[in-house]
Amino acid sequence: MSEGDVVAKHVENLHRGLSALGRGEHPIPEALGNYRWTAELILATWQQAETGKPPTNGMEYKVGRSGGGFDRLAFKFLPPERRLPADLEPDLSIPLNRRPEGERIDIALPTYGGGMSFGSVSLNFMVARCMAARQLGTFTSTGEGGFPDALLPYKDQLITQIATGMFGVREETIQAARIVEFKYAQGAKPGLGGHLLSDKVTAEVARMRESVPWASLYSPFPFHSVYSVEDHKKHLDWVRTIHPKALLSVKVSTPTDVDMVAVGSYYAGAHILHLDGGYGGTGAAPEVAKKNIAMPIEPAIGKVHRYLVSEGVREQVTLIASGGIRTAWDVAKAIALGADGCVIGTAEMLAVGCTHCANCERGRGCQVGITTTDPLLSQFIDPDWGARRIRNLYESWKLQWRDILRSLGLRSIRELVGRRDLLLYRDR
Amino acid sequence: MAADAYERLREARGRLLRESDLALRQSGKTEAEGGCGVVGLASTTPIEGRHLLASLCQMKNRGNGKGGGVAMVGLSAREFGVSERVLADDYLLAVAILEPRVATEVEKNHVEGLFDVDHVKTFRPGRGATGRTDLPVPPPDVHAYFVRPRATAVAAFAERAGLTSLSPAALADEFVYQNSFRLNRAYYASLGEKRAFVLSQGRNLLILKLVGYGDQVLTAYGLEDMTAHVWIGHHRYPTKGRVWHPGGAHPFAGLHEALVHNGDFANYHSITKYLQQQHLVPLFLTDTEVSVLLFEYLRRTCGYSLERVFESLAPTTERDFEQLPAERRALYKRLQLAHLHGSPDGPWFFILAANPRREAGEATGFELIGITDTSMLRPQVFALQAGSCELGLIASEKQGIDAVLRSLHRDGRIDAPEADLYWNARGGSSTDGGAFVFTVRPVAEGGKGAGGGNGRYELVCTNKFGERVSIPGGGAAGTPEARVAETALAERVRSCEARGKGSAEGVAKSIAELTRILDSRRGTPGGRRSVVRLRAEEALERTFRSFPRLDAGLAPYRRIDYASRAAVGAASPGGTLVVDARDFPPEGDDSLARFFVEARARGFREVLCHGLLGQRFLGCGLGAGSQGFTLHLYGNSGDYLASGLDGATVVVHGSAQDQLGNILKCGRLVVHGDVGQCFLYGAKGGEVYILGNAAGRPLINAVGAPRVVLNGTALDYLAESFMAGDPLSGGGFAVVNGIELDPDGEVRPLPTPYPGGNLFSLASGGALYFRDPRKQLSEDQLNGGAFAAFTAADWDLIRPYLDENERLFEIRVEELLTVDGRRLSPAEVYRKIAPARRKRH
């Protein structure tokens, strides 16, 4: 069999399996999922990515079974007669720049794509995310590791990430994007920097990062140039000098003093404060770190939102949450807790067939071709197919968000920000 | 005796806490802050506060206007209206009155009856000579009481506190300390009402602070013309937005010292716990207050020498510990066992002004102290200047030091606006200990007692180990040889300048020659380099100012400044653009860096920029493909210079600061001096030549093919995670010569080519070429690297860069290859460090 045949056969099987399992035509595989990402949530995500609609076969698609956080929160919906009519389409767009000066950038839905680097994921998956972002009217982040030429057609959708390894960061890549994201820390592994193990550092990845093929790459923690809030301001001023028009996003994890960090970033000039809680990350993040270091995102959102309000600067900044946001419902709850919107990573991988098997750090560990740089495995995702599935997932989420808003009597997702009063905590 | 005093003090403070209902209090930090702008100065002659102004103004971008302060030590008796004796012997209790109604009550409860008051000086903001009150929060009135503890009150206190066995001086100190603690507890508690608090209480020491910037303290309280031997100043950068009182601003007072802090340590809570065990409780809840409590505890309560205090705060670790002599190792081990859990962890840098306790009649002098953390995570620069007014300086940035010197030079107080020696401390090291003390003390044969009798002082700078730091060549001004050399130089400068009055080629030649005099380490044997540089800089400045303005039509050299900068838009490009940097802001849309971007976009190919005052990001934003654009920088260039450079050439005619050449991709960077921390972080390419040293963390995470010649050395962490391929087939490398040029311009090896304990750690590519003919580098400095054979191919690779280095800095390759008078082969002189063979997974 030629390589093309091998790929075709594998892709055919993958697609068939995603479709059948997603529709619930087979028993739920026993080894699939965990308490946060339950098997049903995974299958429901596959199904939405195929149909563009929420499941109608009774599959749970809103919450997991973690026993806490989003899984215990619910909305206090209005009685049916007071809800907004079904033909009313609440506005889902959110602003990414709430400061009086600078470029106004609104995105059509309250989410954009999280940083996944070339090297950690395949180029085809990156292109698929870019295509989906363009069709949806939102952004996606390059992650750390450069800007492959294949992404240049999508530069209006791209967020250039500057992370602590500075891989692939040049004036050119900074100037190419409308938004520049500083990754100070990742909620899945705060204080540990980044790691791309040797198996994934192919010649092409090494070329992009200008490093040595097959040698593991470490991004340090923290930025060696930033050890204080005034260093942080200088860091932002630097990139503002290189690209004065860029919106600046500051991604931090959620330590206990995350509120102080957030307000410091605001005063340093950030347009977007991106809080990354402890429940995100792929299988490449060390197990011991995930869920064990950073604060969960739910309390962090409230803490930061309230502090920014008390400082009188909440209206000047876009607060974005990530790290364990799985569903449209999680997004809506995060917004009610005080975020303006969310960043999504894992759910987009699920849309193209991720099974949450957590073998992401290995060169040939990803059997569906997402977190790999292997030339064969990388072909499993056709960019058009991937983009369609990602877009479908969000189309389904948009239906759900509009439904939620109508049920709360709200005409815009912006009206939901910080409405903790609309949430209730469900006891066991 | 010391142990007894320690126990008694500890018990007495336990009682104090119980009385104050604070014994079991859990203290949480309510304020978070990080970096700040700090500056300190010690001088043999009293210095007016205005000389700090420029420095603090220039470093404003290190604060956010929510706290500023100064401390002064070694005050003027005349300015305070007291006798020398009162100034020297009395405690100076300075109380900030936030709530005017409590002033008399505070006086009644905490001054009268306890002290004999010799004099009161009241500082009312806005009433000084140039006082201003255009501040968001009006600064408080400050009552400064010159007081002597009353014998009866002290005796009663000693009895009550169980401190009768203390020496009279130690007892008086504790009496004053506990009174201030009670005052703060009653009128200022971090969580309660804030009506008054003690700013400082030491002898001949005063702290003033407010909500605003550090320089505003000087103007608000009218300190511009007040003098002191030691000053420290601080801009604060608290993250909280609303700050309504200056209690959290720096400096914080111990008893005999004032401390400013740049950083934010990670273990505030554990240090607070540690201090609680000593019955010391912070009332202002910032880590700076905790820092001074800790310092004061170690010095006054434990009775430690400064060396022991430094070791307790910034312990010597790893390879540096092993390098210590056995006696020190034994002592430090004991100190670490006792204090490691109470030592601040994370980024911190302290500057203190102190007037330590002395027994009656004894004169120790005033101190300026800088202490850096073991990992050197905060920027810091030290400097020393000789001359009729000897100076020691410490600041976050070199430009902060130079701003003070420029101001003093303008007033004719010093010979040159640059110091004779600049250096960075190696935190927690075996080489300098990472801490330096400048002591200003009366010259012995003069008067006796503090205040100096006939007023003559000397300045002594020592490192942690008490070893004296001196200026190479002694900064020998005034010797006949020096005068001859200076006269010759003046003549050379004059003739250069004169040649520059004619043709365009003449001008170019003149600028090149004057620049060479400015940069050169050779050719003025016996002369002070700071004076040489001054003469050349003055001549260049006159030359630049003689050029026509940009809008005056085409000319080989045209000048522009901030006010006329818009003219660049309409001007026809061509010739050299000469930019006066003075009024350009340090960052932002109107910054000098953005102006350079515009000048290049308008078609200018060469820019000479003079009068720099620490402006940041120069050479950033030019974008890819900026080949053919050249930037010459004169004066104090700022942080992040050439960070992102992708084609252009940047030449710094002097020392540079921190974060140079981050992500540098392509182009050329030449620095005729030292570079600061975090140099070439994430660099990808380019050719870089540095005449002097780099501070900590150079070349971290560099990839691709950067090619670097560093003639001095680096403090530590050089080329960590270096990933620059194979240098023999297109990858990157750094040549580290480990030399300096002595005052006569001769090549002299540094004590070691590399003092750090971390070299090439985790590196997977690239190479380091060290000039190490004595084989001083050892395996234990490497972690991931290995010594590799230095071959003819290696020499062929680095030779062209050393030739260029010779052309730029007059450091001859022949000299580099000559060791103890013998010409050796390259392989005998240079050693190669390459990645160790990797284990395959």
HADDOCK unambig.tbl for C-alpha pairs under 7 A between the chains (distance, minus, plus):
assign (segid A and resid 165 and name CA) (segid B and resid 682 and name CA) 6.60 0.50 0.50
assign (segid A and resid 165 and name CA) (segid B and resid 701 and name CA) 6.15 0.50 0.50
assign (segid A and resid 166 and name CA) (segid B and resid 663 and name CA) 6.96 0.50 0.50
assign (segid A and resid 166 and name CA) (segid B and resid 682 and name CA) 5.30 0.50 0.50
assign (segid A and resid 169 and name CA) (segid B and resid 663 and name CA) 6.82 0.50 0.50
assign (segid A and resid 170 and name CA) (segid B and resid 644 and name CA) 6.02 0.50 0.50
assign (segid A and resid 170 and name CA) (segid B and resid 663 and name CA) 6.29 0.50 0.50
assign (segid A and resid 170 and name CA) (segid B and resid 665 and name CA) 6.93 0.50 0.50
assign (segid A and resid 171 and name CA) (segid B and resid 621 and name CA) 6.81 0.50 0.50
assign (segid A and resid 171 and name CA) (segid B and resid 623 and name CA) 5.55 0.50 0.50
assign (segid A and resid 171 and name CA) (segid B and resid 624 and name CA) 6.65 0.50 0.50
assign (segid A and resid 171 and name CA) (segid B and resid 644 and name CA) 5.42 0.50 0.50
assign (segid A and resid 172 and name CA) (segid B and resid 623 and name CA) 6.12 0.50 0.50
assign (segid A and resid 172 and name CA) (segid B and resid 624 and name CA) 5.92 0.50 0.50
assign (segid A and resid 210 and name CA) (segid B and resid 703 and name CA) 5.49 0.50 0.50
assign (segid A and resid 210 and name CA) (segid B and resid 704 and name CA) 4.62 0.50 0.50
assign (segid A and resid 211 and name CA) (segid B and resid 703 and name CA) 5.37 0.50 0.50
assign (segid A and resid 211 and name CA) (segid B and resid 704 and name CA) 6.07 0.50 0.50
assign (segid A and resid 211 and name CA) (segid B and resid 723 and name CA) 5.19 0.50 0.50
assign (segid A and resid 211 and name CA) (segid B and resid 724 and name CA) 5.96 0.50 0.50
assign (segid A and resid 211 and name CA) (segid B and resid 725 and name CA) 6.22 0.50 0.50
assign (segid A and resid 212 and name CA) (segid B and resid 723 and name CA) 6.19 0.50 0.50
assign (segid A and resid 212 and name CA) (segid B and resid 725 and name CA) 5.33 0.50 0.50
assign (segid A and resid 212 and name CA) (segid B and resid 764 and name CA) 6.93 0.50 0.50
assign (segid A and resid 212 and name CA) (segid B and resid 765 and name CA) 6.33 0.50 0.50
assign (segid A and resid 215 and name CA) (segid B and resid 764 and name CA) 6.43 0.50 0.50
assign (segid A and resid 224 and name CA) (segid B and resid 678 and name CA) 6.52 0.50 0.50
assign (segid A and resid 225 and name CA) (segid B and resid 659 and name CA) 6.53 0.50 0.50
assign (segid A and resid 225 and name CA) (segid B and resid 678 and name CA) 6.14 0.50 0.50
assign (segid A and resid 227 and name CA) (segid B and resid 347 and name CA) 6.60 0.50 0.50
assign (segid A and resid 227 and name CA) (segid B and resid 377 and name CA) 6.79 0.50 0.50
assign (segid A and resid 228 and name CA) (segid B and resid 34 and name CA) 4.30 0.50 0.50
assign (segid A and resid 228 and name CA) (segid B and resid 35 and name CA) 4.88 0.50 0.50
assign (segid A and resid 228 and name CA) (segid B and resid 263 and name CA) 6.39 0.50 0.50
assign (segid A and resid 229 and name CA) (segid B and resid 33 and name CA) 6.90 0.50 0.50
assign (segid A and resid 229 and name CA) (segid B and resid 34 and name CA) 5.02 0.50 0.50
assign (segid A and resid 229 and name CA) (segid B and resid 35 and name CA) 5.99 0.50 0.50
assign (segid A and resid 230 and name CA) (segid B and resid 34 and name CA) 6.48 0.50 0.50
assign (segid A and resid 230 and name CA) (segid B and resid 35 and name CA) 5.06 0.50 0.50
assign (segid A and resid 230 and name CA) (segid B and resid 36 and name CA) 6.65 0.50 0.50
assign (segid A and resid 230 and name CA) (segid B and resid 62 and name CA) 5.81 0.50 0.50
assign (segid A and resid 230 and name CA) (segid B and resid 237 and name CA) 6.80 0.50 0.50
assign (segid A and resid 231 and name CA) (segid B and resid 35 and name CA) 6.65 0.50 0.50
assign (segid A and resid 237 and name CA) (segid B and resid 587 and name CA) 6.86 0.50 0.50
assign (segid A and resid 238 and name CA) (segid B and resid 617 and name CA) 6.11 0.50 0.50
assign (segid A and resid 241 and name CA) (segid B and resid 588 and name CA) 6.96 0.50 0.50
assign (segid A and resid 241 and name CA) (segid B and resid 594 and name CA) 6.55 0.50 0.50
assign (segid A and resid 241 and name CA) (segid B and resid 620 and name CA) 6.67 0.50 0.50
assign (segid A and resid 241 and name CA) (segid B and resid 621 and name CA) 5.95 0.50 0.50
assign (segid A and resid 242 and name CA) (segid B and resid 620 and name CA) 5.78 0.50 0.50
assign (segid A and resid 242 and name CA) (segid B and resid 621 and name CA) 3.77 0.50 0.50
assign (segid A and resid 243 and name CA) (segid B and resid 621 and name CA) 6.77 0.50 0.50
assign (segid A and resid 260 and name CA) (segid B and resid 32 and name CA) 6.71 0.50 0.50
assign (segid A and resid 260 and name CA) (segid B and resid 239 and name CA) 6.14 0.50 0.50
assign (segid A and resid 260 and name CA) (segid B and resid 240 and name CA) 6.98 0.50 0.50
assign (segid A and resid 263 and name CA) (segid B and resid 239 and name CA) 6.30 0.50 0.50
assign (segid A and resid 263 and name CA) (segid B and resid 240 and name CA) 6.99 0.50 0.50
assign (segid A and resid 264 and name CA) (segid B and resid 239 and name CA) 4.84 0.50 0.50
assign (segid A and resid 311 and name CA) (segid B and resid 241 and name CA) 6.10 0.50 0.50
